[in-house]
């Protein structure tokens, strides 16, 4: 064999081996549309590497409000959803966009505001009563205004407070933003807002002008059951890879992952930011 032919043969063999290696190691991608709280709190960054390394599936996280996540599921622009708005989730399933919903975990909502507390809600045990006091005082309020699970809960509480015609009032700020930016706005403006506890604690180092005024020091101490906040995972019917979506659901709800969730935040904040609640967790306890 001539040297030139030998060289070309070596090159071709190298390319073939490279192609084979790439085909073996190529990772598939799973599109996860999720509420911002699981992202902003740092939970996904803590748990997803285990799934990605275990199954060689890269998770493309799309952190949006629950309403937007469900909309992505309806159009097939997400493969699996991790969301927290029960009525909307049930409608999503009922309308044929998702296969089923699986309980994953829960945390809670709290009302935060400036330490000066101009509406005097500290010590109030019912969120709707606190919102009624804020409305009476026209104290600044920051709303996500983004059809998220948090925004849906806020609107539910305003209705319970007997005040749902506030949007045009100058004390009510509808931002169309995620939880992180809404908390930063409330901090700058010394406004009240509704937030999930996990995101507030995770960002608390940047929120010197805010404190929890209703919700207690931990989830078990929250006095208002309406502030309970369950999360579900839903495979999307129009997803690109049902096997990967179901594998993700199985992994997320399995006892091992649930144990990791149960510890997340304890070292930094003295309490977990989420409490596991899957069937696997309940059976395994």
C-alpha positions in Angstrom: 0.0 0.0 0.0 1.3 3.4 -0.9 2.0 5.9 1.9 -0.7 8.3 0.6 -3.3 5.4 0.5 -2.2 4.3 4.0 -2.6 7.9 5.3 -6.2 8.2 3.8 -7.1 4.8 5.3 -6.0 6.0 8.8 -8.0 9.2 8.4 -11.1 7.3 7.3 -10.8 4.8 10.2 -10.4 7.7 12.7 -13.5 9.4 11.3 -15.5 6.2 11.5 -14.4 5.6 15.1 -15.3 9.2 16.0 -18.8 8.8 14.5 -19.3 5.6 16.4 -18.2 7.2 19.7 -20.5 10.2 19.2 -23.4 8.0 18.4 -22.8 6.0 21.7 -22.2 9.0 23.9 -24.8 11.4 22.4 -27.2 12.6 25.0 -30.9 13.1 24.4 -32.6 16.2 25.7 -35.7 16.5 27.8 -37.5 19.9 27.9 -38.7 20.6 31.4 -41.1 23.6 31.7 -41.2 24.5 35.4 -42.4 27.1 37.8 -39.7 29.7 38.7 -39.7 28.7 42.3 -38.0 25.3 41.6 -35.3 27.2 39.7 -34.9 30.3 41.8 -34.6 28.3 45.0 -31.7 26.3 43.6 -33.6 23.0 43.9 -33.2 21.9 40.3 -29.5 22.8 40.3 -29.1 20.5 43.3 -31.0 17.5 42.0 -30.9 17.4 38.2 -27.2 16.4 37.8 -28.1 13.0 39.3 -30.8 12.4 36.7 -28.6 13.6 33.8 -25.6 11.5 34.7 -27.7 8.4 35.5 -29.7 8.3 32.3 -27.5 10.4 29.9 -30.4 12.7 29.3 -29.8 16.5 29.4 -32.6 18.5 30.9 -33.3 21.8 29.2 -35.0 23.8 32.0 -37.6 26.4 30.9 -38.4 28.4 34.1 -41.6 30.3 33.7 -44.9 30.8 35.6 -47.2 27.7 35.8 -49.6 29.2 33.3 -46.9 29.7 30.7 -45.5 26.2 31.5 -49.0 24.7 30.8 -49.2 26.7 27.6 -45.9 25.2 26.5 -47.3 21.8 27.2 -50.4 22.4 25.2 -48.3 23.3 22.1 -45.8 20.4 22.6 -43.0 22.9 23.3 -42.2 21.0 26.5 -41.9 17.3 27.3 -42.7 17.3 31.0 -44.0 19.9 33.4 -43.3 20.6 37.1 -46.0 23.0 38.2 -48.1 24.2 41.2 -51.7 25.2 40.3 -54.0 22.3 41.1 -57.1 23.5 39.3 -55.2 24.4 36.1 -53.3 21.1 36.2 -56.6 19.2 36.4 -58.0 21.2 33.5 -54.8 20.5 31.5 -55.3 16.7 32.0 -59.0 16.9 31.4 -58.5 18.6 28.1 -56.2 15.9 26.9 -52.8 17.7 27.0 -51.2 15.6 29.7 -51.1 11.9 30.5 -51.5 12.2 34.3 -50.3 14.3 37.3 -48.1 12.9 40.0 -47.6 14.5 43.4 -44.0 15.5 44.0 -43.6 17.8 47.0 -45.1 20.9 48.7 -44.0 24.1 50.4 -46.1 27.1 51.3 -46.9 30.7 50.5 -46.1 33.5 52.8 -46.8 37.3 52.8 -43.7 39.4 53.1 -43.4 43.1 53.5 -41.3 45.9 55.0 -40.5 45.6 58.7 -42.4 48.8 59.4 -45.5 47.0 58.4 -47.8 50.0 57.6 -50.9 47.8 57.2 -50.2 46.1 60.5 -50.6 42.5 59.3 -48.0 41.0 61.6 -49.8 38.6 63.9 -52.8 38.1 61.6 -53.4 34.4 61.0 -55.6 34.6 57.9 -54.1 35.7 54.6 -57.4 37.1 53.2 -57.7 39.3 56.3 -54.1 40.5 55.8 -54.8 41.4 52.2 -58.0 43.3 53.2 -55.9 45.4 55.6 -53.3 46.1 52.9 -56.1 47.2 50.6 -57.7 49.5 53.2 -54.3 51.2 53.8 -53.5 51.4 50.1 -50.1 50.0 51.1 -47.9 49.2 48.1 -48.4 45.6 46.8 -46.3 43.8 44.2 -48.1 41.2 42.1 -46.4 38.8 39.7 -49.3 39.3 37.3 -48.1 36.5 35.1 -50.7 33.8 35.5 -48.3 31.7 37.5 -49.3 29.4 40.3 -48.4 32.1 42.8 -50.4 34.7 40.9 -53.4 32.3 40.8 -53.2 31.9 44.6 -52.9 35.6 45.0 -56.1 36.2 43.0 -57.9 33.5 45.1 -56.9 35.3 48.3 -58.0 38.7 47.0 -61.4 37.2 46.2 -61.6 35.7 49.7 -60.7 39.2 51.0 -63.7 40.7 49.1 -61.5 42.9 47.0 -60.9 41.9 43.4 -61.2 45.3 41.7 -57.9 46.8 42.5 -55.9 46.5 39.3 -56.3 50.2 38.3 -55.3 51.5 41.8 -51.9 53.0 42.1 -50.8 51.0 45.1 -51.3 47.8 43.2 -48.3 46.9 41.0 -48.9 44.2 38.4 -45.4 43.3 37.1 -45.7 40.4 34.7 -42.5 39.0 36.2 -41.3 35.8 37.9 -40.9 35.5 41.7 -37.3 36.6 41.9 -37.8 40.0 40.1 -41.1 40.5 42.0 -39.3 40.1 45.3 -36.5 42.5 44.2 -39.2 45.1 43.2 -41.0 44.7 46.5 -37.7 45.1 48.3 -36.8 48.3 46.5 -40.3 49.8 46.9 -40.9 48.4 50.4 -44.0 46.7 49.2 -45.9 43.7 50.3 -46.1 40.6 48.1 -47.1 36.9 48.2 -44.2 34.5 47.6 -43.4 30.9 48.1 -41.2 30.5 51.2 -38.4 28.7 49.3 -37.7 31.4 46.9 -37.9 34.1 49.6 -35.4 32.2 51.8 -33.1 31.5 48.9 -33.0 35.2 47.9 -33.2 36.6 51.4 -29.5 37.8 51.3 -30.7 40.4 48.7 -34.0 41.3 50.4 -32.9 43.4 53.4 -36.1 45.5 53.3 -38.5 42.5 53.5 -39.4 40.0 56.2 -42.1 37.3 56.6 -45.1 39.0 58.2 -47.7 36.1 57.7 -46.8 32.5 57.5 -44.7 31.7 60.6 -41.1 30.7 60.8 -41.5 27.4 59.0 -44.1 25.4 56.9 -45.5 23.5 60.0 -46.0 26.9 61.7 -48.0 28.5 58.9 -51.4 29.3 60.4 -53.4 29.5 57.2 -54.1 26.2 55.3 -55.0 28.2 52.2 -51.2 28.9 51.9 -50.4 25.2 51.3 -48.6 24.9 48.0 -48.4 21.4 46.3 -46.2 20.7 43.2 -47.0 18.1 40.5 -45.1 16.6 37.6 -47.0 16.0 34.4 -45.8 14.2 31.2 -47.0 16.1 28.1 -48.9 14.0 25.5 -47.2 15.8 22.6 -43.7 15.3 23.9 -40.9 14.2 21.7 -39.8 11.2 23.9 -42.4 9.6 26.2 -39.9 7.1 27.5 -37.6 9.9 28.8 -40.5 11.8 30.2 -41.8 8.8 32.1 -38.2 8.0 33.3 -38.0 11.5 34.7 -41.3 11.2 36.5 -40.2 7.8 38.0 -36.9 9.3 39.1 -38.4 12.5 40.6 -41.0 10.6 42.6 -38.7 7.8 43.7 -37.7 7.5 47.4 -34.0 8.3 46.8 -34.8 11.6 45.0 -37.5 12.4 47.5 -35.0 12.0 50.3 -32.7 14.5 48.6 -35.6 17.0 48.3 -36.4 16.5 52.0 -32.9 17.8 52.9 -32.5 20.6 50.4 -32.1 23.9 52.2 -31.7 22.5 55.7 -28.0 23.3 56.0 -28.3 26.9 54.7 -31.6 27.9 56.2 -32.2 25.6 59.1 -35.3 24.1 57.4 -36.0 22.3 54.1 -37.4 24.5 51.4 -39.7 21.7 50.1 -41.3 18.7 51.7 -41.5 15.5 49.6 -45.0 14.2 48.9 -44.9 11.5 46.2 -46.6 8.2 46.5 -43.1 6.6 46.7 -42.2 8.8 49.6 -45.5 8.2 51.5 -45.2 4.4 51.1 -41.5 4.4 52.0 -41.9 6.2 55.3 
